[in-house]
Amino acid sequence: MRCATAAVAIAFTVLAIAAASTGATAAGRGKPRAPASRGVYIVTVKPSAVGVDSRAYYISILAAVVGSKEKAEEALIYSYTTALTGFAAKLTPAQLAVLRKHPDVLQAMPDVKYSLHDHDNLN
C-alpha cells in the first residue's frame, strides 16, 4: 500500500511540474533551450511485457534507432520505472524522428531545464 501511494504521489508531482512548466512557457517565461545537435530527450513508452527487464526493453527500442546495442547503451542516460515507463536518452534530431515512429514509443520530449529566476524580468 505504501509503494502504491508513493508511486501515485510521484506521478502527481511529475504531472504538476509539467503543467506548471507548460504554463510558464506559454506566458513567455522559462523559455526552453533550443535543442542542440545531440540533445537529451525524455521518452515515454508502452509498458513492457510482465517479467521483461525494463532496461533491456528500453535498450532494444533504442538499438532499433541508433543501430546497435552498444550505441543504445551509450545513448541511454536514465531508466524511469516508478512514476512513468520510459527513459532519458541523448539523441540527434534524425534519431529522434525515427524513435518517434517506433510502435512502442508514446511520446518523446526534450529534457528542458526551467529556472525560477527570470533573467528577462529582474523586477
N, C-alpha and C positions, 0 to 999 in steps of 0.2 A: 504494500500500500504506500509506503514512504517513497519507494522508487517511482511509482506511477505519479504521485503528487509532485515530486521533484521534476520529473520529465515534463509534466504539464506546466509547471511554473517556468521552466527554462524555455519551453516553446512559446509561452505567452510573452516572456521577456524579449525573445528574438523578434516576435511579430510586432511588439510595441516599439522597439527600436527601429525596425524597418519602416513602420508607419510614421514615426517622428522624423526619420531621415528623409522620407519622401516629401513630407510637408515642408521641411527646411529647404530642400532643393527647389520645390515649386515656388517658394517665397523668394528665391534668389540668394539664399544663404546656404552655407555648407556646400558650396559648389563642388561637384565630383571632379576628380582628376581625370584628365584625358588619358585613355589607355595608351600605354607605351607600345613599342613593337612587340614586346612579350609581357603581358600583364597577368595578374592573379585574378582568378575568377572563382566564385562560389557556385558549385554545380549541384543541383538537386536532382536526384534520380528516383526511379521507381524502386520500391523495396526489393531486396534480393530474395531468392527462394529460402525457405526455412532450412537452417543448417549450413548455409553457404557463408563463408567468411566474408564479411563486408569489405575488408581491404582488398582481398583478391578480386571481388566483384568490381570495385572501383578501378583497379589496375586493368582488368580486362576491357572495361569501357574506354579507358584512356589509351590502352595499347592499340585499339582499333583506330584511334585518331592520330597518334604520334608515330605509329609504325612498329614498335617493339615493346616488349615487357620492360626492358632496361630503360628505355626512354620514358615510359609511363611512370616507372618508379622515381625517376629524376624529376618529372613534372609534378607528381603528387606532393602537396605540401602538408595537408591535414585531412584526416578522415572524420566525418561527423557521424555519430551513431546514436546520440541521445535525443537531441532536440529536432534533428531532421536527418533524412537519409541522403547523404551526399559527401562531397569532398571539396577541397580547395586545390587548385592546380595552376601552374604557370603555363600559359598558352600563348601562341601567336594568334593574330586575327584570323588567319586561314584555318588553323587548328580549331579555333572557337566555332567557326562557321560549320565545319564538319561535325564537331561534337554536338552542336545544337540539333543536327539532323538524326542523331543516334536515337533509336526507338526507346531506349531506357532513360533518356535524359528528359526531365520535366522542365528544367529552367537552368540557364547559365547567366549569371550576372557579375559585373565587375565588382571586385572587393574594393569598396570605396571607403576612404577614410574621411570622417567628418570630425570637426572640432567644435567645441562650444564657444570658442573665441572667434568672432567675426572680424577678420582683418580688413574688410572693406568699410566697416562702420565702427569707428572707435569711440562712439558716444557712450 
